[in-house]
Amino acid sequence: MRAKTYGSLIEVFRGNLWEAELVKGLLEAAGVTAMLKDETLSAVTSPYSNMGGVVLVMVNKEEEVYARKVVAERKA
């Protein structure tokens, strides 16, 4: 199997840690590789501190359209 190369990551969701984890799980269940990016230091020191930090769900640019569809269907 050939490895995929991607140029950049795109944000498809922004929320708190538990919401971001949920969305990441939904994306991965749908076959989309996703990662979390925390915009605050709180997740580094303690991911359970609930300091209200914003967590981004990022996907490869090539999977953006499908990932946004999966995220949108979550809200329906």
N, C-alpha and C positions, 0 to 999 in steps of 0.2 A: 504494500500500500504506500502510495506516494504522500509525503508530507505536504500540507497546505501552507502556502506563504501568503500572508496578509499585510497590506500596507498600513492599515490603521484600525483603531478601535472607535466605535461609535456608542454614545450613550443612548439607551433605549428606555431607561426608567430611572427615576430619582425618588428616594424615600428614606424611611428609617431602616435600621438594620434588619428587623424581622420581615418587613415588606420586601426588601431587596433580596433576602434569602429565598423567600417564597417565589418571587418572579424568576430568580436564577434557576430554581428547581423546575419551574414550569417550562422555561426555555430549554433546559437540558433534557427534560422528558420529551420535548418536541424535536430533539436532535440538533439544537443550536448550542454551540460552545459559548459559554458566558463567564464573565468574571466580575467580581465586585471591586469597587474602588471607593475607599472612604475619604471624604474631604476634610476630616478632622483627625486629630491625633488620638482622640478617645478610643478608637477601635484598635489602635496599636497597643495602648496601655491596658485596656480592658474592653473587650467587645460587648460586655454585658453592663457597662456603666450607664447606659440609657441617657447619655448627655444630650440627646436630641440632634446628634450629628447627621449629616446627609450622606447617604451611601448611594453610589451610582452603579447601575448594572450596565456593563459594557459588552458589546459583541463585535465580531469582525465586520468590517464594512460590507463585505460581500453577503452577509446574512442579515443585514439591517431590515430590509423590507419584510421578510418572513418573521423576524423577531418582533417587530412592531405590531404585526398582525396578531401574534400570540399574546402579547401584552394587552392589546386592545380587547381581545376576546375574554381576557380575565375579568375585565370590568363589566362585561355584558351580563 
